[in-house]
């Protein structure tokens, strides 16, 4: 099944902003549900991008899939108490992965003429 809404950048930005705001609210009230929500978001996007790399080979997904997985792992380590850092670190990894992925895709597309990896 294809998630057509996930191809819409505005939809993705809205979802990420909403989950980020919810996570911030939950953390301000010393609640963990926001971190669980963020972990689910990071994991979902990591899985989606991983299958996208295999299926259509978009350049940015080759960067974002491992980056989003790293964000999910960081948030999981925070949730389980293994590590003690602010909830913003996993979000920073998530946003940086997205930014780097799209910048690399933009450069790749400018040089190659396509945003898809060659087979």
Residue frames as qw, qx, qy, qz and C-alpha x, y, z in Angstrom:
[[0.000, 0.888, 0.460, 0.000, 0.00, 0.00, 0.00],
 [0.411, 0.325, -0.007, 0.852, 1.30, 3.41, -0.92],
 [0.221, -0.709, -0.440, 0.505, 0.90, 6.27, 1.49],
 [0.370, 0.647, 0.316, 0.586, 0.13, 9.06, -0.96],
 [0.273, -0.949, -0.109, -0.113, -0.16, 11.64, 1.83],
 [0.699, -0.540, 0.195, 0.425, 3.45, 10.92, 2.76],
 [0.581, 0.305, 0.343, 0.672, 4.50, 12.20, -0.66],
 [0.008, -0.881, -0.234, -0.411, 3.06, 15.61, 0.30],
 [0.456, 0.215, -0.415, 0.758, 5.71, 17.72, 2.03],
 [0.289, -0.443, 0.116, -0.841, 3.15, 19.99, 3.70],
 [0.849, -0.351, -0.266, -0.292, 1.39, 17.00, 5.23],
 [0.803, -0.014, -0.413, 0.429, 4.70, 15.69, 6.59],
 [0.194, 0.339, -0.301, 0.870, 5.69, 19.07, 8.01],
 [0.537, -0.461, -0.038, -0.706, 2.27, 19.43, 9.69],
 [0.903, -0.270, -0.332, -0.047, 2.50, 15.97, 11.27],
 [0.663, 0.099, -0.391, 0.631, 6.05, 16.57, 12.52],
 [0.040, -0.411, 0.198, -0.889, 5.15, 20.00, 13.95],
 [0.703, -0.439, -0.148, -0.539, 2.06, 18.57, 15.68],
 [0.901, -0.203, -0.345, 0.169, 3.97, 15.64, 17.22],
 [0.480, 0.249, -0.336, 0.771, 6.85, 17.92, 18.22],
 [0.282, -0.479, 0.102, -0.825, 4.43, 20.32, 19.94],
 [0.848, -0.379, -0.216, -0.300, 2.73, 17.42, 21.72],
 [0.816, -0.011, -0.383, 0.432, 6.10, 16.06, 22.84],
 [0.205, 0.373, -0.278, 0.861, 7.14, 19.49, 24.12],
 [0.552, -0.486, -0.032, -0.677, 3.85, 19.85, 26.01],
 [0.915, -0.269, -0.297, -0.049, 4.17, 16.38, 27.56],
 [0.683, 0.111, -0.372, 0.619, 7.78, 16.99, 28.59],
 [0.051, -0.480, 0.182, -0.857, 6.87, 20.36, 30.14],
 [0.707, -0.415, 0.060, -0.570, 4.37, 18.47, 32.31],
 [0.203, -0.453, 0.852, -0.166, 6.84, 15.65, 33.11],
 [0.849, 0.187, 0.365, -0.333, 4.83, 13.11, 31.12],
 [0.390, -0.324, 0.766, 0.396, 6.27, 10.39, 28.87],
 [0.634, 0.507, 0.578, -0.085, 3.47, 9.94, 26.33],
 [0.347, 0.885, -0.135, -0.278, 4.97, 12.63, 24.07],
 [0.130, -0.598, 0.759, 0.223, 8.25, 10.75, 23.84],
 [0.540, 0.126, 0.832, 0.011, 6.40, 7.54, 22.98],
 [0.539, 0.757, 0.299, -0.217, 4.48, 9.41, 20.28],
 [0.175, 0.847, -0.427, -0.263, 7.73, 10.82, 18.88],
 [0.365, -0.339, 0.855, 0.145, 9.37, 7.38, 18.97],
 [0.609, 0.418, 0.670, -0.070, 6.47, 6.00, 16.95],
 [0.422, 0.875, 0.008, -0.237, 6.77, 8.84, 14.44],
 [0.040, -0.728, 0.643, 0.234, 10.53, 8.35, 14.07],
 [0.475, -0.108, 0.871, 0.064, 10.15, 4.59, 13.70],
 [0.611, 0.596, 0.495, -0.162, 7.33, 4.90, 11.19],
 [0.365, 0.885, -0.187, -0.221, 9.24, 7.35, 9.00],
 [0.226, -0.567, 0.770, 0.186, 12.40, 5.22, 9.26],
 [0.562, 0.146, 0.814, 0.026, 10.49, 2.15, 8.05],
 [0.536, 0.767, 0.290, -0.200, 8.72, 4.12, 5.31],
 [0.188, 0.860, -0.406, -0.244, 11.98, 5.58, 4.02],
 [0.383, -0.366, 0.835, 0.149, 13.76, 2.21, 4.16],
 [0.601, 0.376, 0.704, 0.024, 11.09, 0.59, 2.00],
 [0.395, 0.885, 0.072, -0.236, 11.15, 3.65, -0.26],
 [0.094, -0.702, 0.637, 0.304, 14.89, 3.23, -0.86],
 [0.437, -0.059, 0.886, 0.142, 14.30, -0.38, -1.84],
 [0.499, 0.595, 0.621, -0.109, 11.26, 0.37, -3.97],
 [0.443, 0.864, 0.207, 0.120, 11.91, 3.58, -5.88],
 [0.743, -0.008, -0.024, 0.669, 15.45, 4.50, -4.74],
 [0.012, 0.955, 0.094, 0.281, 14.93, 8.15, -3.79],
 [0.508, 0.429, -0.421, 0.617, 18.22, 9.72, -2.81],
 [0.253, -0.562, 0.330, -0.715, 16.98, 11.50, 0.32],
 [0.888, -0.320, -0.030, -0.329, 15.48, 8.29, 1.73],
 [0.838, 0.174, -0.389, 0.340, 18.91, 6.65, 1.65],
 [0.212, 0.373, -0.433, 0.792, 19.99, 9.34, 4.15],
 [0.476, -0.400, 0.148, -0.769, 16.80, 9.81, 6.15],
 [0.874, -0.194, -0.396, -0.202, 16.05, 6.14, 6.84],
 [0.699, -0.054, -0.513, 0.495, 19.14, 5.55, 9.00],
 [0.066, 0.293, -0.266, 0.916, 18.88, 9.05, 10.47],
 [0.619, -0.369, -0.100, -0.687, 15.26, 8.56, 11.50],
 [0.867, -0.183, -0.461, 0.050, 16.14, 5.15, 12.93],
 [0.467, 0.140, -0.463, 0.740, 18.92, 6.79, 14.97],
 [0.274, -0.356, 0.130, -0.884, 16.38, 9.32, 16.30],
 [0.814, -0.307, -0.287, -0.400, 14.04, 6.47, 17.30],
 [0.784, -0.053, -0.498, 0.366, 16.88, 4.64, 19.05],
 [0.208, 0.265, -0.360, 0.870, 17.95, 7.81, 20.89],
 [0.508, -0.370, 0.013, -0.777, 14.40, 8.45, 22.07],
 [0.878, -0.218, -0.404, -0.134, 14.04, 4.81, 23.14],
 [0.608, 0.082, -0.508, 0.604, 17.25, 5.05, 25.17],
 [0.109, -0.310, 0.247, -0.912, 15.88, 8.18, 26.83],
 [0.706, -0.311, -0.196, -0.606, 12.51, 6.54, 27.56],
 [0.885, -0.160, -0.434, 0.062, 14.06, 3.44, 29.09],
 [0.498, -0.855, 0.143, -0.020, 16.37, 5.50, 31.28],
 [0.886, 0.047, 0.077, 0.455, 19.54, 4.11, 29.72],
 [0.412, 0.230, 0.043, 0.881, 20.60, 7.64, 28.74],
 [0.155, -0.777, -0.464, 0.397, 19.73, 10.97, 30.33],
 [0.211, -0.041, 0.257, 0.942, 19.63, 13.76, 27.78],
 [0.346, 0.375, 0.218, -0.832, 16.98, 16.27, 26.84],
 [0.642, 0.436, 0.623, -0.096, 14.15, 15.16, 24.56],
 [0.358, 0.852, -0.102, -0.367, 15.44, 17.65, 21.97],
 [0.242, -0.512, 0.748, 0.348, 18.47, 15.54, 20.97],
 [0.471, 0.228, 0.834, 0.178, 16.44, 12.90, 19.09],
 [0.377, 0.836, 0.352, -0.189, 14.44, 15.68, 17.45],
 [0.006, -0.822, 0.393, 0.412, 17.67, 17.38, 16.38],
 [0.346, -0.210, 0.855, 0.326, 18.88, 14.12, 14.80],
 [0.456, 0.537, 0.709, -0.022, 15.50, 13.68, 13.06],
 [0.278, 0.917, 0.123, -0.257, 15.42, 17.22, 11.63],
 [0.137, -0.705, 0.567, 0.403, 19.12, 17.19, 10.69],
 [0.465, 0.021, 0.849, 0.250, 18.65, 13.88, 8.86],
 [0.440, 0.724, 0.529, -0.048, 15.75, 15.28, 6.88],
 [0.111, 0.934, -0.125, -0.315, 17.66, 18.47, 6.04],
 [0.262, -0.530, 0.715, 0.373, 20.85, 16.68, 5.02],
 [0.525, 0.232, 0.808, 0.136, 18.89, 14.11, 3.02],
 [0.422, 0.817, 0.388, -0.067, 17.04, 16.71, 0.99],
 [0.007, -0.878, 0.334, 0.342, 20.17, 18.85, 0.47],
 [0.375, -0.312, 0.805, 0.337, 22.08, 15.84, -0.84],
 [0.512, 0.482, 0.707, 0.079, 19.15, 14.93, -3.09],
 [0.263, 0.925, 0.106, -0.253, 19.04, 18.49, -4.43],
 [0.127, -0.715, 0.583, 0.366, 22.77, 18.37, -5.25],
 [0.469, -0.014, 0.858, 0.208, 22.43, 14.90, -6.77],
 [0.478, 0.678, 0.555, -0.057, 19.49, 15.96, -8.91],
 [0.153, 0.918, -0.144, -0.336, 21.34, 19.08, -10.10],
 [0.165, -0.574, 0.730, 0.332, 24.29, 16.95, -11.23],
 [0.293, 0.022, 0.940, 0.173, 22.54, 13.80, -12.49],
 [0.341, -0.033, -0.415, -0.843, 19.15, 15.15, -13.54],
 [0.674, -0.327, -0.587, -0.308, 17.16, 12.76, -11.36],
 [0.400, -0.576, 0.446, -0.556, 16.33, 12.46, -7.67],
 [0.970, -0.113, 0.109, -0.187, 16.52, 8.66, -7.90],
 [0.416, -0.563, 0.681, 0.214, 19.61, 6.52, -7.46],
 [0.581, 0.441, -0.560, -0.393, 20.73, 4.71, -10.57],
 [0.964, -0.146, 0.118, -0.190, 20.31, 0.93, -10.53]]
